[in-house]
Amino acid sequence: MAGEEEKLTGFSKYYNSVTTQGRVNVALTSLGVLVIAGAYVWFKPKKEKAATN
């Protein structure tokens, strides 16, 4: 595609594998999701264990 510039619109304008910025956005989004999931697991309320007496 030498000399051709693809016109990306909508969602694919920000998240794509064609441009460097698109790849960065995909990587940052993936890392962000992992951090949020990890924070949820780490900080969720602990369940109280029932006394078995």
Secondary structure, 3 states (H helix, E strand, C coil): CCCCCCCCCCHHHHCCCCCHHHHHHHHHHHHHHHHHHHHHHHHCCCCCCCCCC
